[in-house]
Amino acid sequence: MRTKDRWYENATFYAIDVEAFADGDGDGVGDFRGLTDRLDYLQSLGVDCLWLLPFYPSPNRDNGYDVADYYGVDDPYGTLGDFVEFVHAADDRGIRVIVDLVVNHTSDQHPWFQRARADPDSPYRDYYVWRGDPPEEPDPHRGPVFPGEEDAVWSYDEAAEAFYYHRFYHFQPDLNTANPAVREEIRKIMGFWLELGVSGFRVDAATLMIDNKGGLESTKLDDPHGVLRDMRQFVERRGEDAILLAEADDDPADLAAYFGDDGDEINVMMNFLLSAHLVLALAEGEAEPIRRVVDLVPDPPGTGQWANFVRNYDELNLGRLPAADQQTVFEAFAPDEAMRIYGRGIRRRLAPMLGGDRDRIELTYSLLFSLPGIPLVVYGDEIGMGEDLSLAGRNAVRTPMQWSDDPNAGFSSADQADLVRPVISGGEFGYESVNVAAQRGDPDSLFQWFSRLVRVREECPEIGRGDCEVLDTDSPAVFAHRMVGHGGDSDGGSDLVAVHNLADEQVAVSLALDGDPVRLFGHNGGAEFEVDSAGDWRFHLDPHGYCWVRVGEGR
């Protein structure tokens, strides 16, 4: 692969919803001018790559994932010129940008669909999936992605006098990726944005994109993964450092295939399995779920990587956990029905899920950053933002960024009624007490701690490139692991050992380590270690304490 030094292997990714981040023109909606003005903040945090949610022209009935034009910027967010200036300014600060590529489906307002429905002989008709009548028996493996909001995956279009297929909302008809003309359109879209300087794409709904859509013979791909392989080849030809980061929430046994047999498909995969098991471990106060998921997640090929996250913009999806484990998590972190969504997920941010407990928040992100893969965080995580459960669906976790205690949290100078969504006000997580300005000036703040975590992670390339060895401990509450460096110039042949206590009580564990450990990062005063009588290293951890140490340096 030609990608420069595989830059993504040790990067920290930061996800941004442009409309909720910073308003630069005072109309109440975030935009690229506002985002550009906040790049110095992102540089100070230390993030390496920004993932932007969809900002394309759209009816915006699904947070922009109903795209009506793949070649533009929606008016409230600015212009293509504003976007190019933003990418250039980010590059000046050493920050890369990837954008959402939503090509499993379009908006029903997209010109392709409008032409398809108007004329059965239009070449655009076969861009979508049609049939005269819906199947008599719905396919249990191809039901609505949003149960309770959509009852079927086939909807009737009066103009077309036919049913069209959609796994998401009825206003998001699925594209027929078995059609070579559709795949050519996808290449053109990627080529356009690569020319504007992006470093790759987050491929939305990759699993569904290569599915046998509607179970029809006409949509069956001879080589489903060939679609992803073709996209990867195109990205490598057009962008020397561009990558594909994919949303592929599939059966564990099928996940490795998305990287490709020779590492020639997806560069980075979102690690949904880790997210669910990590939260289960927090709910139980035990390390076993993390031990289990480390074995469950397949090792990526040499050029592949996992993107680890606790929460993303969607619900915290527990669907891959057994029913009993799901219930454990619900009872711990979403006891009210209003906190749950689609019967499988939680629509909350991490800080309020953990009751604002600083120690548990630190423990969680320390675990996330120390596990094999790269960390992915969402805007506002670094200051401990909360959610607004009065907002519908996933919007609960997509409230405006809280910059200061000024009106509208410093997000916008518009009237409060004109804001794209209300800011969180009052209470423990309101902008009056949780905001960037207050935390940047406080050396003990969560923001300052987060910034140190990001930079320590950059100093530990073995986490991104090394092998993970889970270490035995004599406490069920402690997860300890070693990231083994490969002895290259970047890691100096040393290893990283991280020890995390998930219990709400003090714990001590002994580990047999080679050489003297050197402390890198840890819970303030709550993680100490010394040699015990057996010659092992004894770690004393406060409730929810953690410690990273370097061992074997220079060996």
BELHU-V328335 format. One record per residue. N is the residue number from 1. PHI is phi in whole degrees, 0 to 359 (none if undefined). Layout:
n=N phi=PHI
n=N phi=PHI
This chain:
n=1 phi=none
n=2 phi=272
n=3 phi=307
n=4 phi=304
n=5 phi=53
n=6 phi=45
n=7 phi=305
n=8 phi=286
n=9 phi=298
n=10 phi=230
n=11 phi=274
n=12 phi=256
n=13 phi=262
n=14 phi=227
n=15 phi=267
n=16 phi=227
n=17 phi=264
n=18 phi=306
n=19 phi=291
n=20 phi=246
n=21 phi=264
n=22 phi=201
n=23 phi=263
n=24 phi=266
n=25 phi=240
n=26 phi=76
n=27 phi=262
n=28 phi=95
n=29 phi=239
n=30 phi=298
n=31 phi=207
n=32 phi=287
n=33 phi=296
n=34 phi=295
n=35 phi=297
n=36 phi=299
n=37 phi=294
n=38 phi=258
n=39 phi=294
n=40 phi=298
n=41 phi=297
n=42 phi=295
n=43 phi=295
n=44 phi=292
n=45 phi=290
n=46 phi=100
n=47 phi=288
n=48 phi=256
n=49 phi=214
n=50 phi=259
n=51 phi=256
n=52 phi=261
n=53 phi=294
n=54 phi=304
n=55 phi=232
n=56 phi=283
n=57 phi=307
n=58 phi=197
n=59 phi=296
n=60 phi=61
n=61 phi=271
n=62 phi=222
n=63 phi=53
n=64 phi=89
n=65 phi=280
n=66 phi=252
n=67 phi=279
n=68 phi=253
n=69 phi=201
n=70 phi=278
n=71 phi=243
n=72 phi=211
n=73 phi=244
n=74 phi=298
n=75 phi=310
n=76 phi=298
n=77 phi=268
n=78 phi=121
n=79 phi=234
n=80 phi=299
n=81 phi=299
n=82 phi=298
n=83 phi=297
n=84 phi=298
n=85 phi=298
n=86 phi=297
n=87 phi=299
n=88 phi=296
n=89 phi=294
n=90 phi=296
n=91 phi=298
n=92 phi=301
n=93 phi=261
n=94 phi=75
n=95 phi=251
n=96 phi=270
n=97 phi=226
n=98 phi=240
n=99 phi=237
n=100 phi=291
n=101 phi=247
n=102 phi=254
n=103 phi=236
n=104 phi=285
n=105 phi=205
n=106 phi=236
n=107 phi=287
n=108 phi=288
n=109 phi=265
n=110 phi=295
n=111 phi=305
n=112 phi=301
n=113 phi=290
n=114 phi=298
n=115 phi=288
n=116 phi=295
n=117 phi=284
n=118 phi=279
n=119 phi=216
n=120 phi=294
n=121 phi=265
n=122 phi=293
n=123 phi=299
n=124 phi=280
n=125 phi=302
n=126 phi=277
n=127 phi=287
n=128 phi=237
n=129 phi=246
n=130 phi=234
n=131 phi=202
n=132 phi=292
n=133 phi=223
n=134 phi=291
n=135 phi=298
n=136 phi=295
n=137 phi=244
n=138 phi=301
n=139 phi=287
n=140 phi=295
n=141 phi=267
n=142 phi=227
n=143 phi=271
n=144 phi=298
n=145 phi=292
n=146 phi=246
n=147 phi=298
n=148 phi=94
n=149 phi=252
n=150 phi=230
n=151 phi=263
n=152 phi=211
n=153 phi=252
n=154 phi=240
n=155 phi=234
n=156 phi=273
n=157 phi=248
n=158 phi=294
n=159 phi=295
n=160 phi=278
n=161 phi=54
n=162 phi=202
n=163 phi=264
n=164 phi=244
n=165 phi=263
n=166 phi=205
n=167 phi=277
n=168 phi=264
n=169 phi=285
n=170 phi=294
n=171 phi=268
n=172 phi=233
n=173 phi=297
n=174 phi=289
n=175 phi=281
n=176 phi=268
n=177 phi=287
n=178 phi=284
n=179 phi=275
n=180 phi=302
n=181 phi=294
n=182 phi=293
n=183 phi=295
n=184 phi=293
n=185 phi=298
n=186 phi=298
n=187 phi=298
n=188 phi=296
n=189 phi=299
n=190 phi=298
n=191 phi=300
n=192 phi=299
n=193 phi=287
n=194 phi=296
n=195 phi=295
n=196 phi=271
n=197 phi=104
n=198 phi=287
n=199 phi=259
n=200 phi=141
n=201 phi=220
n=202 phi=264
n=203 phi=278
n=204 phi=286
n=205 phi=51
n=206 phi=300
n=207 phi=299
n=208 phi=287
n=209 phi=297
n=210 phi=255
n=211 phi=284
n=212 phi=283
n=213 phi=294
n=214 phi=71
n=215 phi=68
n=216 phi=272
n=217 phi=296
n=218 phi=289
n=219 phi=252
n=220 phi=282
n=221 phi=273
n=222 phi=297
n=223 phi=223
n=224 phi=307
n=225 phi=286
n=226 phi=298
n=227 phi=298
n=228 phi=290
n=229 phi=296
n=230 phi=295
n=231 phi=297
n=232 phi=297
n=233 phi=298
n=234 phi=294
n=235 phi=298
n=236 phi=292
n=237 phi=291
n=238 phi=269
n=239 phi=227
n=240 phi=293
n=241 phi=238
n=242 phi=274
n=243 phi=228
n=244 phi=245
n=245 phi=249
n=246 phi=244
n=247 phi=269
n=248 phi=225
n=249 phi=265
n=250 phi=241
n=251 phi=302
n=252 phi=308
n=253 phi=293
n=254 phi=257
n=255 phi=292
n=256 phi=301
n=257 phi=297
n=258 phi=289
n=259 phi=286
n=260 phi=94
n=261 phi=302
n=262 phi=247
n=263 phi=67
n=264 phi=250
n=265 phi=242
n=266 phi=278
n=267 phi=283
n=268 phi=228
n=269 phi=246
n=270 phi=289
n=271 phi=265
n=272 phi=293
n=273 phi=298
n=274 phi=297
n=275 phi=305
n=276 phi=295
n=277 phi=287
n=278 phi=296
n=279 phi=291
n=280 phi=298
n=281 phi=298
n=282 phi=295
n=283 phi=293
n=284 phi=274
n=285 phi=70
n=286 phi=225
n=287 phi=272
n=288 phi=304
n=289 phi=301
n=290 phi=287
n=291 phi=303
n=292 phi=295
n=293 phi=286
n=294 phi=299
n=295 phi=283
n=296 phi=285
n=297 phi=285
n=298 phi=291
n=299 phi=289
n=300 phi=286
n=301 phi=291
n=302 phi=305
n=303 phi=262
n=304 phi=264
n=305 phi=203
n=306 phi=260
n=307 phi=258
n=308 phi=267
n=309 phi=213
n=310 phi=265
n=311 phi=230
n=312 phi=234
n=313 phi=287
n=314 phi=272
n=315 phi=289
n=316 phi=287
n=317 phi=275
n=318 phi=258
n=319 phi=300
n=320 phi=273
n=321 phi=271
n=322 phi=301
n=323 phi=304
n=324 phi=295
n=325 phi=291
n=326 phi=302
n=327 phi=296
n=328 phi=301
n=329 phi=293
n=330 phi=302
n=331 phi=295
n=332 phi=282
n=333 phi=238
n=334 phi=216
n=335 phi=293
n=336 phi=267
n=337 phi=301
n=338 phi=295
n=339 phi=275
n=340 phi=252
n=341 phi=207
n=342 phi=59
n=343 phi=72
n=344 phi=226
n=345 phi=221
n=346 phi=239
n=347 phi=254
n=348 phi=227
n=349 phi=274
n=350 phi=294
n=351 phi=303
n=352 phi=289
n=353 phi=303
n=354 phi=265
n=355 phi=65
n=356 phi=72
n=357 phi=288
n=358 phi=302
n=359 phi=298
n=360 phi=289
n=361 phi=297
n=362 phi=299
n=363 phi=305
n=364 phi=296
n=365 phi=287
n=366 phi=298
n=367 phi=300
n=368 phi=302
n=369 phi=286
n=370 phi=267
n=371 phi=279
n=372 phi=301
n=373 phi=129
n=374 phi=237
n=375 phi=277
n=376 phi=234
n=377 phi=239
n=378 phi=254
n=379 phi=313
n=380 phi=92
n=381 phi=301
n=382 phi=288
n=383 phi=244
n=384 phi=78
n=385 phi=294
n=386 phi=256
n=387 phi=237
n=388 phi=238
n=389 phi=287
n=390 phi=283
n=391 phi=278
n=392 phi=287
n=393 phi=53
n=394 phi=286
n=395 phi=297
n=396 phi=304
n=397 phi=254
n=398 phi=239
n=399 phi=282
n=400 phi=301
n=401 phi=300
n=402 phi=260
n=403 phi=273
n=404 phi=200
n=405 phi=266
n=406 phi=290
n=407 phi=307
n=408 phi=61
n=409 phi=60
n=410 phi=73
n=411 phi=287
n=412 phi=204
n=413 phi=268
n=414 phi=289
n=415 phi=298
n=416 phi=305
n=417 phi=293
n=418 phi=265
n=419 phi=294
n=420 phi=300
n=421 phi=211
n=422 phi=294
n=423 phi=280
n=424 phi=281
n=425 phi=231
n=426 phi=79
n=427 phi=75
n=428 phi=296
n=429 phi=248
n=430 phi=294
n=431 phi=297
n=432 phi=298
n=433 phi=244
n=434 phi=246
n=435 phi=202
n=436 phi=295
n=437 phi=303
n=438 phi=293
n=439 phi=280
n=440 phi=295
n=441 phi=269
n=442 phi=245
n=443 phi=297
n=444 phi=260
n=445 phi=283
n=446 phi=297
n=447 phi=301
n=448 phi=296
n=449 phi=297
n=450 phi=297
n=451 phi=297
n=452 phi=295
n=453 phi=300
n=454 phi=301
n=455 phi=286
n=456 phi=295
n=457 phi=301
n=458 phi=296
n=459 phi=277
n=460 phi=237
n=461 phi=297
n=462 phi=295
n=463 phi=293
n=464 phi=277
n=465 phi=246
n=466 phi=270
n=467 phi=256
n=468 phi=262
n=469 phi=237
n=470 phi=282
n=471 phi=261
n=472 phi=286
n=473 phi=229
n=474 phi=261
n=475 phi=225
n=476 phi=293
n=477 phi=271
n=478 phi=254
n=479 phi=253
n=480 phi=234
n=481 phi=212
n=482 phi=242
n=483 phi=260
n=484 phi=268
n=485 phi=289
n=486 phi=265
n=487 phi=82
n=488 phi=282
n=489 phi=297
n=490 phi=285
n=491 phi=248
n=492 phi=65
n=493 phi=80
n=494 phi=266
n=495 phi=242
n=496 phi=250
n=497 phi=242
n=498 phi=238
n=499 phi=233
n=500 phi=229
n=501 phi=256
n=502 phi=273
n=503 phi=273
n=504 phi=263
n=505 phi=218
n=506 phi=294
n=507 phi=220
n=508 phi=233
n=509 phi=225
n=510 phi=250
n=511 phi=230
n=512 phi=273
n=513 phi=240
n=514 phi=277
n=515 phi=82
n=516 phi=270
n=517 phi=288
n=518 phi=245
n=519 phi=293
n=520 phi=252
n=521 phi=199
n=522 phi=182
n=523 phi=291
n=524 phi=306
n=525 phi=68
n=526 phi=247
n=527 phi=209
n=528 phi=238
n=529 phi=211
n=530 phi=203
n=531 phi=285
n=532 phi=262
n=533 phi=293
n=534 phi=271
n=535 phi=87
n=536 phi=271
n=537 phi=262
n=538 phi=259
n=539 phi=259
n=540 phi=254
n=541 phi=242
n=542 phi=292
n=543 phi=308
n=544 phi=60
n=545 phi=279
n=546 phi=206
n=547 phi=202
n=548 phi=251
n=549 phi=227
n=550 phi=261
n=551 phi=231
n=552 phi=71
n=553 phi=296
n=554 phi=78
n=555 phi=288
